[in-house]
Amino acid sequence: MANRTSTQNLRKRVRYHYRGNAAGSTLRLTLGCLLGLELRRVGSGKRMTFGKAGEAALSQWMAENARVCWIEHAQPWAMESELISQLDLPLNLDQNRHNAFHSRLKELRAQTRQRARELSISA
């Protein structure tokens, strides 16, 4: 987005989605929720991940099922908004309230987070 700045380049962002955890990747959080992985509070209890086993399973699932592609564009934030408004991108919540799956996905993620808050902090 034009009003958002990032200290990461595209390569770092994609790599984190594939190798990071749900605490730092909304894509990983969404996929893990849809796959029914158990989200847990970790560390101080503020961060939430799917734990070592869950994150590993998610990484494996993504390696087998998720693909990434991109194109260069002088103003990618403008293209992003245009694509979100024109394409059916059910996993994207930002700028995507018009999508039929938006409210269900938002609720699923909220329920998963609430359940994690009810569980003890994981090591």
C-alpha positions as CSV (number, residue, x, y, z in Angstrom):
1,M,0.0,0.0,0.0
2,A,1.2,3.5,-0.8
3,N,0.9,4.7,2.8
4,R,2.7,1.7,4.3
5,T,6.4,1.4,4.4
6,S,8.3,-1.8,4.6
7,T,11.9,-2.5,5.6
8,Q,11.7,-5.8,3.8
9,N,12.0,-6.6,0.1
10,L,9.8,-9.0,-1.7
11,R,12.2,-11.9,-1.4
12,K,12.4,-11.5,2.4
13,R,8.6,-11.2,2.7
14,V,7.9,-14.3,0.6
15,R,10.6,-16.3,2.4
16,Y,9.0,-15.4,5.8
17,H,5.6,-16.6,4.6
18,Y,7.2,-19.9,3.7
19,R,9.6,-20.3,6.6
20,G,8.4,-18.1,9.4
21,N,5.5,-18.6,11.7
22,A,1.9,-17.4,12.2
23,A,2.9,-14.6,14.6
24,G,4.6,-12.8,11.7
25,S,2.6,-14.0,8.7
26,T,-1.0,-13.4,8.1
27,L,-0.9,-15.9,5.3
28,R,0.4,-18.6,7.6
29,L,-2.2,-17.7,10.2
30,T,-5.0,-18.0,7.6
31,L,-3.8,-21.2,6.1
32,G,-3.2,-22.8,9.6
33,C,-6.7,-21.8,10.7
34,L,-8.2,-23.3,7.5
35,L,-6.2,-26.5,7.9
36,G,-7.4,-26.8,11.5
37,L,-4.0,-26.4,13.2
38,E,-4.0,-25.5,16.9
39,L,-2.8,-22.0,17.5
40,R,-1.1,-21.4,20.9
41,R,0.4,-18.5,22.8
42,V,4.1,-18.7,23.0
43,G,7.0,-17.0,24.8
44,S,5.6,-14.2,27.0
45,G,2.1,-15.1,25.8
46,K,1.6,-12.2,23.4
47,R,2.7,-14.0,20.2
48,M,0.7,-16.9,18.7
49,T,2.0,-19.7,16.5
50,F,1.1,-23.2,15.6
51,G,4.1,-24.5,17.6
52,K,7.1,-26.3,16.2
53,A,5.2,-29.3,14.9
54,G,2.3,-27.2,13.5
55,E,4.5,-24.7,11.8
56,A,6.6,-27.5,10.3
57,A,3.4,-29.2,9.0
58,L,2.2,-25.9,7.6
59,S,5.6,-25.3,5.9
60,Q,5.4,-28.8,4.4
61,W,1.8,-28.2,3.2
62,M,2.8,-24.9,1.6
63,A,5.8,-26.5,-0.1
64,E,3.5,-29.0,-1.7
65,N,0.5,-26.8,-2.4
66,A,1.3,-23.1,-2.5
67,R,2.9,-21.2,-5.4
68,V,4.2,-17.7,-5.7
69,C,4.6,-15.5,-8.7
70,W,5.1,-11.8,-9.3
71,I,5.6,-9.1,-11.9
72,E,7.5,-5.8,-11.7
73,H,5.4,-2.7,-11.5
74,A,6.4,0.9,-10.9
75,Q,3.5,1.4,-8.4
76,P,2.8,-2.1,-6.9
77,W,0.4,-0.6,-4.3
78,A,-1.9,0.7,-7.1
79,M,-1.8,-2.7,-8.9
80,E,-2.5,-4.5,-5.6
81,S,-5.7,-2.5,-5.0
82,E,-6.9,-3.0,-8.5
83,L,-6.3,-6.7,-8.5
84,I,-8.0,-7.2,-5.1
85,S,-11.1,-5.3,-6.4
86,Q,-11.2,-7.4,-9.6
87,L,-10.2,-10.9,-8.7
88,D,-11.6,-13.5,-6.4
89,L,-8.9,-13.6,-3.7
90,P,-10.7,-15.3,-0.7
91,L,-7.6,-15.5,1.6
92,N,-6.9,-11.8,1.4
93,L,-8.8,-9.8,4.1
94,D,-7.2,-6.4,3.5
95,Q,-9.3,-4.3,1.1
96,N,-11.5,-7.4,0.4
97,R,-14.7,-7.0,2.3
98,H,-16.6,-7.5,-1.0
99,N,-15.4,-11.1,-1.1
100,A,-18.1,-13.7,-0.1
101,F,-15.6,-15.6,2.1
102,H,-14.3,-12.5,4.0
103,S,-16.7,-12.6,7.0
104,R,-16.3,-16.4,7.4
105,L,-12.5,-16.2,7.3
106,K,-12.4,-13.3,9.6
107,E,-14.6,-15.1,12.1
108,L,-12.6,-18.3,11.8
109,R,-9.4,-16.5,12.6
110,A,-11.0,-14.7,15.5
111,Q,-12.3,-18.0,16.9
112,T,-8.9,-19.6,16.6
113,R,-7.2,-16.7,18.4
114,Q,-9.8,-16.8,21.1
115,R,-9.3,-20.5,21.6
116,A,-5.5,-19.9,21.8
117,R,-6.1,-17.3,24.6
118,E,-8.0,-19.9,26.6
119,L,-5.1,-22.4,26.4
120,S,-2.0,-22.3,28.5
121,I,1.1,-20.7,27.1
122,S,3.1,-23.3,25.1
123,A,6.9,-23.7,25.5
